[in-house]
Amino acid sequence: MPTVLVVDDEKNYLFVLEDLLADEGYKVVTASSGNEALEKLRAEEIDAVLSDIKMPGMNGIELLERIVATDPGLPVILMTAFAEVDQAVSAMKKGAIDHIQKPFDNEDIKRAVARAVQKRGMDQNLQKIESSSHGVWGLVIGDSEAMEKVFQIVTRVADTTATVLISGESGTGKEVIAKSLHKASSRSLQPFISINCAAIPETLLESELFGYEKGAFTGATSNKQGKFEIANGGVLFLDEIGEMSLNLQVKLLRVLQEQEFQRVGGNRDIRVDVRLIAATNKDLQQQVDAGLFRSDLYFRLNVVQVVMPPLRDRVTDIPLLTSYFLNNFCRNMKRPVPEIPADTMRTLCLYSWPGNVRELENAIEYAILMSKGRSIIPEDLPDQIRSFAGSSKATEISASENRGLMEALDAIEEKMIRDALKKAGQIQAQAAKILGISRSNLQYKMKKYGLFSD
């Protein structure tokens, strides 16, 4: 339950705002002066501040300045009975995220507070990503149970010489895992060389991998190093290895077994120390059974297998990923970060994501470009996502999982709390730290979802 601090020296406004916001599901803390507000801020975690400007003693502008100095990420909304444009501009320049005139419209207050609370949540999500215990894994974002299994495997094998086979659908982040394995190993200062086997014709792929000698073929006017030589001491990542021809598979197998090869047109053995990481979106065992992939190479590659889950199997990671992409794109575009209302997040969570994380990333970039206000609404999303959300299949998903507008987000939140508690060994203080919320907030949510009996 988000906590909102309401500050006003007029008790009637305090009563009205407390009732209004409590009905919206917020925990409301009140203060009748700026100094009292600072005491409340020191005493508990606040997600948003709604304060009057004109107050005796410390006014709202001064309170805003004090808050910005100690917690610059805390959203502050200022209210005034005077419709002064200069005052509103000054408040926004000093860090307020909104400015509302009294007497206010209840809907304006609710919208402003919802935006502020969501901004706080998104900022905390981003902090959680950046300070995560998986920080060594770079852009590998996720706290779902499915991703936890991935982290467990890669943590154990990162700083070894074991060959790793990463499998999964396109867009699930296979190359990101490969780069993260390299980053977390003792080879991190050595080269990471990547090559997509599906993007290069067979006749060229061999020379790309092994290099060639001068005169090996028409156009070979000088010696050229291949990727194996360039990656010496580091990592060679072979993406879409299932597309490699059987003829070339034989030569790759020799390199893996002997750590040596010959350039195209050469007769000298070249020794290298290269760790191989391969990736595929195909079922290589089926390829072996069909005679399209060598069994001996498959078993040599498949020393350690990492299976990247599709995004539809890690729905609880969608809010985290969305927060990351929103902040990243808006920072690069030098634009303010928009909010994601509940119906938009529900739309994102119901979609099947055939393109996985890459498709989500593209969808968020598109939505930022299409949005016209402070929020990304469902209409800002790509057509296929909006169409799916309104389809009978999405309705079936929503009904079968008992998800309404807010229930979809509740289901995600409950799953994240369960995962955090499991990861923390049921220690609430540690779970709260993982989730980026206070312990009291966690306990409230545990009670809400009936998790104390687990």
Secondary structure, 3 states (H helix, E strand, C coil): CCEEEEECCCHHHHHHHHHHHHHCCCEEEEECCHHHHHHHHHHCCCCEEEEECCCCCCCHHHHHHHHHHHCCCCCEEEEECCCCHHHHHHHHHCCCCEEEECCCCHHHHHHHHHHHHHHHHHHHHHHHHHCCCCHHHCCCCCCCHHHHHHHHHHHHHCCCCCCEEEECCCCCCHHHHHHHHHHCCCCCCCCEEEEECCCCCHHHHHHHHHCECCCCCCCCCCCECCHHHHCCCCEEEEECHHHCCHHHHHHHHHHHHHCEECCECCCCCEECCCEEEEEECCCHHHHHHCCCCCHHHHHHHCCEEEECCCHHHCHHHHHHHHHHHHHHHHHHHCCCCCECCHHHHHHHHHCCCCCHHHHHHHHHHHHHHHCCCCECCHHHCCHHHHHHHCCHHHHHHHHHCCCCCCHHHHHHHHHHHHHHHHHCCCCHHHHHHHHCCCHHHHHHHHHHCCCCCC
